Amino acid sequence: MTKSGKTPPDSELTKTNTSLDQPDNSDEAELEDNQLFEATLHFGPLPSPQILADYEKAVPGLATRIIEVFETQQKDVNEMSRRTFESRLRDAKFAAYFPFVFCILLIITAFYSIYSGFELVAVVAVAAISSQKLPAIISALKKHRE
């Protein structure tokens, strides 16, 4: 039984009279105290084998179709999980290599600025590399290697 007092839809209830000495025509209130309920619970994405067999008896081929639909849905879930993983891996690689590429571009800019006579631009590029990008590159490369 659930917290709300309702039984799950897959459960099967059987009412059994535990008192053999009481007649069948006794009061309902007296029988209520002597009744025992037996419940069979099944948890899972598919109905229990017993219920599947009942479905098969009612509509031939239904159990097979239910299982095929479940298998198709499971394949779709697995494919979506794989694609999500690959996307996150690609994003992590980009996050690891982008600071490195940016740092290389700043170094090229610094050397070209020195060559062209713009020392101030070179100083700014070197300051940008040393202040933020170099620690980020080292951190990203360490994480990527793990």
C-alpha positions as CSV (number, residue, x, y, z in Angstrom):
1,M,0.0,0.0,0.0
2,T,1.1,3.5,-0.7
3,K,0.9,6.4,1.8
4,S,-2.4,7.5,0.4
5,G,-3.9,4.1,1.3
6,K,-4.3,3.0,-2.3
7,T,-2.7,-0.1,-3.7
8,P,-0.5,0.2,-6.8
9,P,-2.1,-0.7,-10.1
10,D,0.0,-3.9,-10.6
11,S,-1.1,-5.4,-7.3
12,E,-3.4,-8.3,-7.1
13,L,-5.6,-8.6,-4.0
14,T,-7.1,-11.8,-2.7
15,K,-9.6,-11.8,0.1
16,T,-9.4,-14.8,2.5
17,N,-11.6,-15.6,5.4
18,T,-9.3,-16.7,8.2
19,S,-12.0,-18.0,10.5
20,L,-13.3,-21.4,9.5
21,D,-15.9,-21.7,12.2
22,Q,-17.9,-18.7,11.2
23,P,-20.9,-19.1,8.9
24,D,-21.0,-17.4,5.6
25,N,-24.1,-15.3,6.5
26,S,-22.5,-13.5,9.6
27,D,-22.4,-9.7,10.0
28,E,-20.1,-7.8,7.7
29,A,-18.6,-6.0,10.7
30,E,-17.5,-9.3,12.3
31,L,-16.0,-10.5,9.0
32,E,-14.1,-7.3,8.6
33,D,-12.0,-8.1,11.6
34,N,-11.3,-11.6,10.4
35,Q,-10.3,-10.9,6.8
36,L,-6.7,-11.2,5.6
37,F,-5.6,-9.5,2.4
38,E,-2.8,-10.9,0.4
39,A,-1.0,-8.6,-2.0
40,T,1.5,-9.4,-4.7
41,L,3.5,-6.3,-5.8
42,H,5.5,-6.0,-8.9
43,F,7.8,-3.1,-9.6
44,G,9.5,-2.5,-12.9
45,P,9.0,-0.9,-16.3
46,L,7.0,-3.9,-17.6
47,P,3.9,-5.5,-16.2
48,S,4.5,-8.7,-14.2
49,P,4.7,-12.0,-16.2
50,Q,1.3,-13.1,-14.9
51,I,-0.3,-9.9,-16.2
52,L,1.5,-10.2,-19.5
53,A,0.1,-13.7,-19.8
54,D,-3.4,-12.4,-19.1
55,Y,-2.9,-9.7,-21.8
56,E,-1.8,-12.3,-24.2
57,K,-4.9,-14.4,-23.6
58,A,-7.1,-11.4,-24.0
59,V,-5.5,-10.1,-27.2
60,P,-3.1,-12.5,-28.9
61,G,0.3,-10.8,-29.7
62,L,-0.2,-7.9,-27.2
63,A,2.5,-9.0,-24.8
64,T,5.0,-9.2,-27.7
65,R,4.0,-5.7,-28.8
66,I,4.4,-4.3,-25.3
67,I,7.9,-5.8,-25.0
68,E,8.9,-4.5,-28.4
69,V,7.7,-1.0,-27.5
70,F,9.7,-1.2,-24.2
71,E,12.8,-2.3,-26.1
72,T,12.5,0.5,-28.6
73,Q,12.1,3.1,-25.9
74,Q,15.1,1.7,-24.0
75,K,17.2,1.9,-27.2
76,D,16.1,5.5,-27.6
77,V,17.0,6.4,-24.0
78,N,20.4,4.7,-24.4
79,E,21.1,6.7,-27.6
80,M,20.1,10.0,-26.0
81,S,22.4,9.2,-23.1
82,R,25.3,8.5,-25.4
83,R,24.7,11.7,-27.4
84,T,24.6,13.7,-24.2
85,F,27.8,12.2,-23.0
86,E,29.6,12.9,-26.3
87,S,28.3,16.5,-26.3
88,R,29.6,17.1,-22.8
89,L,32.9,15.5,-23.7
90,R,33.2,17.8,-26.7
91,D,32.4,20.9,-24.6
92,A,35.0,19.9,-22.0
93,K,37.6,19.5,-24.7
94,F,36.7,22.9,-26.1
95,A,36.9,24.4,-22.6
96,A,40.3,22.8,-22.1
97,Y,41.9,23.9,-25.4
98,F,40.3,27.3,-25.9
99,P,42.5,29.1,-23.2
100,F,45.6,27.4,-24.8
101,V,44.7,28.7,-28.3
102,F,43.9,32.1,-26.9
103,C,47.2,32.2,-25.1
104,I,49.1,31.3,-28.2
105,L,47.3,34.1,-30.1
106,L,48.3,36.6,-27.3
107,I,51.9,35.5,-27.6
108,I,51.9,35.9,-31.4
109,T,50.3,39.4,-30.8
110,A,53.0,40.3,-28.3
111,F,55.8,39.3,-30.7
112,Y,54.3,41.0,-33.6
113,S,53.7,44.2,-31.5
114,I,57.3,44.2,-30.4
115,Y,58.4,43.7,-34.1
116,S,56.1,46.6,-35.2
117,G,57.2,48.9,-32.5
118,F,54.0,48.8,-30.3
119,E,55.7,47.8,-27.1
120,L,52.6,48.9,-25.0
121,V,50.4,46.3,-26.8
122,A,53.0,43.7,-26.2
123,V,53.1,44.5,-22.5
124,V,49.3,44.3,-22.3
125,A,49.3,40.9,-24.1
126,V,52.0,39.5,-21.8
127,A,50.2,40.8,-18.8
128,A,46.9,39.1,-19.9
129,I,48.7,35.8,-20.4
130,S,50.5,35.8,-17.1
131,S,47.6,37.1,-15.0
132,Q,44.7,34.8,-16.0
133,K,45.3,32.6,-19.0
134,L,48.4,30.7,-17.9
135,P,46.9,29.3,-14.6
136,A,43.7,28.5,-16.6
137,I,45.7,26.6,-19.2
138,I,47.6,24.6,-16.6
139,S,44.4,23.8,-14.7
140,A,42.5,22.7,-17.9
141,L,45.4,20.5,-19.1
142,K,45.6,18.8,-15.7
143,K,41.9,18.1,-15.7
144,H,42.0,16.8,-19.3
145,R,44.8,14.4,-18.6
146,E,42.9,12.9,-15.7
